[in-house]
Amino acid sequence: MQQLTSVLISYHNNNRLRYQICAEFLRLAGIYVCEDVSYPKNMDCDVTDWSKYEFSFRYRICGDAEDEVQAAGVPETLGCLRSALEEDFSDTDFFACFNSLSDIFNRYSLVQAGVTLQYFKMGVKPTERAGIQFEKAAEAVTALMDSDERYRNNRHICYARLYCLQKANLVRFLCQKPLVCFMDVLAGEVLELTGRFPDFSNIWVLLGLVYEISRSYTREVVDAFQRAIRAVGMQPYVSNIYYFLGKRCEGYESLRRTSEEAYAASCKAMPKYRNLYKVAGICADNKDGEKALAYFERCLVLLRAKEDYLDPLEQEYFFKVSVHVCYLYVQREDYYHAILNANQALKLRAGISGEGAMTDAESNPYTMFCRRMYRDKAQEYIDLILKRMGTKQVYRYLAEAYQIADMREEADKYWALARR
């Protein structure tokens, strides 16, 4: 029998809402997702040769920017995904639970909840709302399993329940509230699933994420992620697992080398902007400014290619990478490039806040993702994005750059702004 374990989704940046819906739904079902974004031809981006990799299914999202909003409803988007899968694939388990799982996914707005936990992982109201959505979804999946014995042996349904509980626990931890499910109990259920479905490597990733909230289980987290890595091999979606491993090992001197090697492997498997950022940070910590700058610049190339429609995490990285690059150029006394990157960061922030906007709020490209994803609550999320973009450091670097350029009036202006 065919088993759906991994999907490569190809899409144009304008269709990212539909990509997000498909990706979040597939992750809920325990399926690895890899994205193939169409970058503009004039951008100097590395092109991945996807033909050398194995995926259970390759799915292309088609459509123009104009029909993105209308076509990006959850039922419509998942209906298109199912139709495409049914033409070439016959995973009985997956199709047996597709309708029930997509109904729960839609009813509890799990695309919004999943995206929120990716972009706003902190103890704030949107995070709490996302946690409640996952709690309710876990209850709904449990009720589904209780109502029909077939679902109790369905790998995707079993995984979805534990996935929702893990997310709910994460939110409770971030908000400093009692966990929905005792961590050891949840981990025990995940381990039981590894015995029932031994070839389901994503369960090991889930186990690592279950334990991740406790520093007491570092060894268990590392072991779980490493088991998943060995099972996946050098497929591009292993990049995320290496990233999780690197992040978990950060801050432990005894695991520093493991962390650095994991980030390097993550970048090699798939040079995403966040992987490049981590490797650049390691180079900077090791006092190799030349290499750090090269990695940061590659990171910016990828982000600039999507500049017309950035999601909140991409905006955060665009801002902080621009600031890091500005600092490195200040260190080199290259005032021209320092000022260029500082102004790039400030322009992004001003665009998100709507300062000096040439268009009305409904047409602002800087807030398009939030408006389409969160609709009437968009401003709440926009305010959170702006909070993470502190300007004092940028003003200080600009002041230093203008000082290097011997432009005293500009330097004084930015020193004054930095001291506010």
C-alpha positions in Angstrom: 0.0 0.0 0.0 1.2 3.5 -0.8 1.9 5.8 2.2 1.9 9.6 2.0 5.0 10.6 4.0 6.3 13.7 2.2 4.9 16.4 -0.2 6.8 19.0 -2.2 4.6 22.0 -2.8 5.6 24.4 -5.6 4.0 27.8 -5.6 4.5 31.4 -6.6 4.9 33.9 -3.7 1.5 35.4 -4.5 -0.1 32.0 -3.7 1.4 31.7 -0.2 -1.9 31.7 1.6 -3.0 28.5 -0.3 0.5 27.1 0.4 0.1 27.8 4.1 -3.3 26.1 4.3 -1.9 22.9 2.5 1.3 22.9 4.5 -0.4 23.3 7.9 -3.0 20.6 7.1 -0.4 18.1 6.0 1.7 18.8 9.1 -1.3 18.1 11.2 -1.6 14.7 9.5 2.1 13.9 10.2 3.4 14.5 6.7 6.7 16.2 5.9 6.3 19.3 3.8 8.9 21.0 1.6 8.4 24.2 -0.3 9.6 25.1 -3.7 9.0 28.9 -4.2 9.2 30.5 -7.6 11.7 33.4 -7.3 11.9 36.2 -9.9 14.3 35.3 -12.7 16.4 38.4 -12.1 17.1 37.4 -8.5 20.4 35.7 -7.8 18.9 32.8 -5.8 20.2 29.3 -5.6 17.9 27.0 -7.6 17.4 23.5 -6.0 17.5 20.5 -8.3 14.4 18.8 -7.0 14.7 15.8 -9.4 17.4 14.2 -7.2 15.1 14.0 -4.2 12.3 11.6 -3.3 8.8 12.8 -2.4 5.6 10.8 -2.0 3.9 13.5 -4.0 4.7 16.7 -5.8 2.0 19.3 -5.8 1.9 22.6 -7.7 -0.4 25.4 -6.6 -1.5 27.5 -9.6 -3.3 30.8 -9.9 -2.9 34.5 -10.3 -2.5 37.1 -7.5 -5.9 38.5 -8.2 -7.7 35.3 -7.3 -5.6 34.5 -4.3 -8.0 35.7 -1.6 -11.1 34.2 -3.2 -9.4 30.9 -3.9 -7.7 30.6 -0.5 -10.7 29.3 1.5 -9.8 26.2 3.6 -12.4 23.8 2.1 -11.7 25.0 -1.5 -7.9 24.8 -1.1 -7.9 21.4 0.6 -10.5 20.1 -2.0 -8.0 21.0 -4.8 -5.2 19.2 -2.9 -7.3 16.1 -2.5 -8.4 16.0 -6.1 -4.7 16.3 -7.2 -3.7 13.5 -4.8 -6.5 11.2 -5.9 -5.3 11.3 -9.5 -1.9 9.7 -8.7 -2.0 8.4 -5.1 -3.8 5.7 -3.2 -3.0 6.0 0.5 -6.0 4.4 2.1 -5.3 5.6 5.6 -4.9 9.2 4.5 -8.1 9.4 2.3 -10.1 7.5 5.0 -9.5 10.4 7.5 -9.1 13.3 5.0 -12.7 14.7 5.2 -13.0 14.4 9.0 -9.6 15.9 9.6 -10.1 18.7 7.2 -13.4 19.5 8.9 -11.7 19.8 12.3 -8.8 21.8 10.7 -11.3 24.3 9.2 -13.7 24.4 12.3 -10.9 25.4 14.7 -9.0 27.6 12.3 -5.8 25.6 12.7 -4.1 27.3 9.8 -4.2 30.5 11.8 -3.3 28.8 15.0 -0.3 27.0 13.4 0.9 30.1 11.7 0.6 32.1 15.0 2.8 29.6 16.8 5.4 29.9 14.1 5.5 33.7 14.1 4.4 34.8 17.5 5.8 32.3 20.0 5.3 34.3 23.2 2.9 34.6 26.1 0.5 37.0 24.4 -3.2 36.9 23.6 -2.9 35.6 20.1 -0.7 32.8 21.4 -3.3 31.9 24.0 -6.0 31.9 21.4 -3.9 29.5 19.2 -3.5 27.2 22.2 -7.3 27.1 22.9 -7.8 26.3 19.2 -5.4 23.3 19.4 -7.0 22.2 22.7 -10.5 22.1 21.1 -9.1 20.4 18.0 -7.5 17.7 20.2 -10.8 17.1 21.9 -12.5 16.8 18.6 -10.0 14.3 17.2 -10.3 12.3 20.5 -14.1 12.2 20.1 -13.7 11.1 16.5 -11.5 8.2 17.6 -14.0 7.2 20.3 -16.9 7.3 17.9 -15.3 5.0 15.2 -12.9 2.2 15.9 -11.3 2.5 12.5 -9.9 5.8 13.4 -8.0 4.3 16.4 -5.7 2.5 14.0 -5.4 5.3 11.5 -1.8 6.7 11.7 -2.8 10.2 10.6 -5.6 10.6 13.1 -3.5 9.2 16.0 -0.7 11.6 15.1 -3.1 14.6 14.7 -4.4 14.1 18.2 -0.9 14.1 19.8 0.2 16.9 17.5 -2.6 19.1 18.8 -1.9 18.2 22.4 1.8 19.0 21.9 0.9 22.5 20.5 -1.6 23.1 23.3 1.1 22.1 25.9 3.6 24.4 24.2 1.2 27.4 24.6 0.4 26.6 28.2 4.2 26.5 28.9 4.8 29.8 27.1 1.9 31.4 29.0 3.1 29.9 32.3 0.0 27.9 32.9 -0.6 24.3 33.9 -0.1 21.9 31.0 -3.1 20.3 29.2 -1.5 16.9 29.4 1.4 15.8 31.7 4.5 15.8 29.6 5.5 12.2 30.6 2.0 10.9 29.8 2.0 12.6 26.4 5.6 11.4 25.6 4.5 7.9 26.6 1.6 8.0 24.1 4.0 9.3 21.4 6.4 6.4 22.1 3.5 3.9 22.0 2.8 5.2 18.5 6.4 4.6 17.4 5.9 1.0 18.3 2.6 0.7 16.3 4.0 2.6 13.3 7.7 2.0 13.2 8.3 3.6 9.8 6.5 6.8 10.8 9.7 8.9 11.4 7.8 12.1 12.0 6.6 10.7 15.3 10.2 10.9 16.6 10.2 14.6 15.6 7.0 15.0 17.6 8.5 13.3 20.6 11.4 15.8 20.6 9.0 18.7 20.5 6.9 17.2 23.3 10.1 17.1 25.6 11.5 20.4 24.3 9.7 22.5 26.9 11.7 21.0 29.7 15.5 21.5 30.1 15.5 18.3 32.2 14.9 16.2 29.0 17.7 17.6 26.8 19.2 14.1 26.2 15.8 12.7 25.2 15.1 15.6 22.8 18.5 15.2 21.1 18.0 11.4 20.8 14.6 11.8 19.3 15.7 14.3 16.7 18.7 12.3 15.8 16.6 9.2 15.3 14.3 11.1 13.0 17.4 12.4 11.1 18.7 8.9 10.6 15.3 7.7 9.4 14.8 10.6 6.9 18.3 10.6 5.4 19.4 13.5 3.2 16.0 14.6 1.9 15.6 18.4 1.9 12.9 18.3 4.6 15.5 16.9 7.1 16.6 20.6 7.2 13.8 21.4 9.7 14.8 18.5 12.0 18.4 19.6 12.0 17.2 23.1 12.8 15.2 21.8 15.8 18.2 19.9 17.0 20.6 22.9 16.6 18.1 25.1 18.5 17.7 22.7 21.4 21.4 22.4 21.9 22.0 26.1 22.0 23.1 27.5 25.3 24.8 24.2 26.4 28.6 24.4 26.2 28.8 20.6 26.1 26.5 20.5 23.1 27.9 23.5 21.3 29.6 21.5 18.6 26.4 19.4 18.1 24.4 22.7 17.7 26.9 24.1 15.2 27.0 20.9 13.1 23.2 20.7 13.1 22.8 24.2 11.8 25.4 23.6 9.1 23.7 20.4 8.1 20.3 22.2 8.1 21.7 24.9 5.8 23.3 22.3 3.5 20.0 20.3 3.2 18.0 23.4 2.4 19.5 26.9 2.5 16.4 28.7 3.9 16.8 32.2 5.3 16.6 31.1 9.0 19.2 28.4 8.4 21.6 30.9 6.8 20.9 33.3 9.7 22.0 30.7 12.3 25.2 29.8 10.4 26.0 33.5 10.0 25.5 33.9 13.8 27.9 31.1 14.5 30.5 32.7 12.1 30.1 36.0 13.9 30.5 34.4 17.3 33.7 32.7 16.0 35.0 36.2 15.0 34.8 35.4 11.3 33.1 38.5 10.1 33.8 37.9 6.4 31.9 34.6 6.4 29.2 35.9 8.7 28.6 38.8 6.2 28.5 36.4 3.3 25.8 34.2 4.9 23.8 37.3 6.1 23.9 38.7 2.5 22.6 35.3 1.1 19.9 35.4 3.6 18.9 38.9 2.5 18.9 37.8 -1.2 16.2 35.2 -0.4 14.1 37.7 1.6 14.3 40.4 -1.0 13.0 37.9 -3.6 9.8 37.8 -1.6 9.8 41.4 -0.5 6.5 42.2 -2.2 4.7 39.7 0.2 6.6 38.8 3.3 5.1 36.9 6.2 5.7 38.2 9.8 8.6 35.9 10.5 10.3 36.9 7.2 9.8 40.5 8.1 11.4 40.0 11.5 14.4 38.3 9.9 14.6 40.9 7.1 14.8 43.6 9.8 17.3 41.9 12.2 19.6 40.6 9.4 19.7 44.1 7.9 20.7 45.4 11.3 23.4 42.7 11.7 24.8 43.6 8.2 24.8 47.3 9.1 26.8 46.5 12.2 29.4 44.5 10.3 29.8 47.3 7.8 30.2 49.8 10.6 33.0 47.6 11.9 34.6 47.7 8.5 34.1 51.5 8.4 32.1 51.1 5.2 29.6 53.8 5.9 27.9 53.6 2.5 26.7 50.0 3.0 26.1 50.5 6.7 23.7 53.3 5.9 22.1 51.4 3.1 21.2 48.4 5.3 20.1 50.5 8.2 17.7 52.5 6.0 16.5 49.2 4.5 15.5 48.0 8.0 13.8 51.4 8.9 12.0 51.4 5.5 10.5 48.0 6.3 9.4 49.1 9.7 7.9 52.3 8.4 6.0 50.4 5.7 4.5 48.0 8.3 3.4 50.8 10.5 2.0 52.7 7.6 4.2 55.8 8.1 4.3 58.0 5.0 2.3 55.4 3.1 1.5 56.1 -0.5 -1.5 53.7 -0.4 -4.3 53.2 2.1 -4.2 50.6 4.8 -6.2 48.1 2.7 -3.6 48.2 -0.1 -0.4 48.3 2.0 1.8 45.4 0.7 3.7 45.4 4.0 0.6 44.3 5.9 -1.0 42.1 3.2 -0.2 38.8 4.9 -1.7 39.8 8.2 -4.8 41.2 6.6 -5.4 38.1 4.5 -4.6 35.6 7.3 -6.1 37.4 10.4 -8.7 39.6 8.7 -10.4 41.8 11.4 -7.7 41.0 14.0 -4.9 42.0 11.6 -3.9 45.2 13.5 -3.3 43.2 16.7 -0.7 41.1 14.9 0.8 44.1 13.1 1.4 45.8 16.4 3.2 42.6 17.7 5.5 42.6 14.6 6.4 46.3 15.2 7.2 45.6 18.9 9.9 43.2 17.8 11.6 45.8 15.6 13.4 48.1 18.0 15.0 51.1 16.4 17.5 52.4 19.0 20.2 50.1 17.9 19.6 51.0 14.2 19.9 54.7 15.1 23.1 54.1 17.0 24.6 52.3 14.0 23.5 55.0 11.7 25.0 57.6 14.0 28.3 55.7 13.9 28.2 55.3 10.1 27.6 59.1 9.6 30.4 59.8 12.0 32.7 57.6 9.9 31.6 59.6 6.9 32.3 62.8 8.7 28.7 64.0 8.3 28.4 65.6 11.8 24.8 66.9 11.4 23.3 63.6 10.4 25.4 61.8 13.1 24.1 64.1 15.8 20.5 63.6 14.6 20.7 59.8 15.0 22.6 60.0 18.3 19.7 62.0 19.6 17.2 59.5 18.3 19.2 56.6 19.8 19.1 58.3 23.3 15.4 58.8 23.4 
